[in-house]
Every structure is written in structure tokens, then in C-alpha cells.
Amino acid sequence: MDDQNNLNQPSNHWLDRVVGSEVRVNYEVLFYIILIILAVLTRFYGLGNRVMSHDENTHVYFSWLLEQGQGYSHDPLSHGPLQFHLVALSYFLFGDNDATARFPAALFGVIAVGMVWVFRRWLGRTGA
């Protein structure tokens, strides 16, 4: 009879709780989730479909040389080495094509949108 009473009692074990019951989603969190999803969609949709501009071509070429093992040589007319190293890493991981050349910039674009959530305490709810 005691076993029957124990079965009807709610369990406090963490495995028995509903997954996500601790997460509280309000309108602000929902807004940021939608914003991040929109940022991902707008930055990654058709990433390799557009023709590259002159600046993209020069950056892609020097990144490709870096990925091929020919090193990096800084030119004051171009950007710093981070962009070239990130594109070269993208080439190394995913192969060299237009989409992978633009992948690091698109990824950091999504991260920049997400940083509003991180800095909302200092920006204020209205500013964020």
C-alpha cells in the first residue's frame, strides 16, 4: 500500500521535470531569438550566389595564397591579417569557393547582432 502512495506523489528528481521548465521565455527573449534567426537567414542565404567585388577578389586571392602555404605579407593598402587568416581557415575547413570566402564575414555579422543581447544591461532595454 505504501508503494501505491509513493507512485502518486510528484517526484522532485531533476530527470522527472519537464525539459525546459526552468527556462522562462518572455517577449524580450522571443524578440532576440527572432532577431538572431533573421540575422542568420539574411547573412547566409545565397552567400555564394553574388559576383565578388574588386576588394573581395583581392582579399580572397591573398587568403587563398595563405591557405596554400605561401604565407601572409602585410600591405598597408589592405586590411590587417585577421580577415585573411579567417578566410584561409574557412578555406581549410570547407574548401575554397565564393560562399566559404564570405563565411567569416557573415558569421561575425550574426555575432555582432547577437552582441546587443550581451550588452543590453549597459545599453538599457530601450537602447538594446
N, C-alpha and C positions, 0 to 999 in steps of 0.2 A: 504494500500500500504506500510505503514511503517513496518507492521508485516512481509511482504514478504522480505523486505531488511534485516531485523534483522535475518531472518532464514538463509540467505545466508552468513552471517558474521561468521567467525570462533569464537568459544567460548573460553574464557580463564579460564573457571572454571576447577578446578582440576579433577572433575569427568569426564569431556569430553575428557581429554587427554588419549592417549593410555597407557595402563598399561605397565610399564617397559620402557617407552620412556625416562625416566631420567637416566636409567642405561646404562652405556657405557661399552661394553664388548670388550676388546682388546685381543691380543694374550696372554699377560701375565695372565690376569684374566681367560681366557679359559684354559690355561695350568694348573693353580692351581685348577680349577674346576675338570678337568680330573684327576689330581693327587689325589685329595681328593676322588673322586669316585673309583679310583683304590685302594686307601688305604682301603676304606670300603670293597670293594669286596675281596681283598686279606686277610684281617684280619677276616672277618666274615663268609666267605664261608667255610662250613664244620667245623664249630667251635667245634662241639661236636663229630666229627667222629674219631678223632685220639685217640690212647691209651694214658693215662696220664703217665707222668714220675714219678719217685720216689719223687722228690721235689714237683711236683704238688699235688701228693697224700697227702703228709704231710700237705701242706698248705690248701688243700681242707678240710681235716679232722678237723683241728683246726678252720677253718672258720665255718664249719658245727656245731661244738660244740658251738661256739659263737652265731650262729643263733638260736640254740636250747635253749639258755638261760643259758648256763653253763659258760659264761664269757670268758675272754681272759687272759692268763698268758704269760708274755713275757719270751721267751727263747733266750739267746744271740746267739745261733746257728742258729736261724731262722731270718727272716726279721722282720722289725718293724710292728706295729699294723695296719698301713693304708691298706695294702694289705688284711689282714684278715677281717677288718671291711668292705671293699668294696665288697669282695666276700660274706660275710654274708648278706650285704644289697641286693646284687644280688639274693641270695637265698630267702630272704624275699619277694622280689618283683616278681620274676619269677619262684620260685621253685628250688629245688636242683637237678641238673644234670650236665653233663660234659660241656655243652655249657654255662650254666649260671656261672659255676665256672671260665670259661675263658673270660667271657664277660667284666669285668672291665679292664683286661689287653689289650684286643682288642680295647676297647673304648679309652683308653689312648694312644694306638698306633696310632689311627687315629688322635687324638688331637695333638700328637707330630708331625705328618706330617703336620697338619694344622698350627702349630706354625711357620713354615717357612714363611707363608704369613704374620703373625703378626710381625715378626722380620725382614722382608725384608728391612725396612728402614735402619736398623743398619748393616745388612749383605751386603747390596748392591744388585743390580739386578743380577749381575753375581754370587755372593755368594749364593743368595737365589735360 
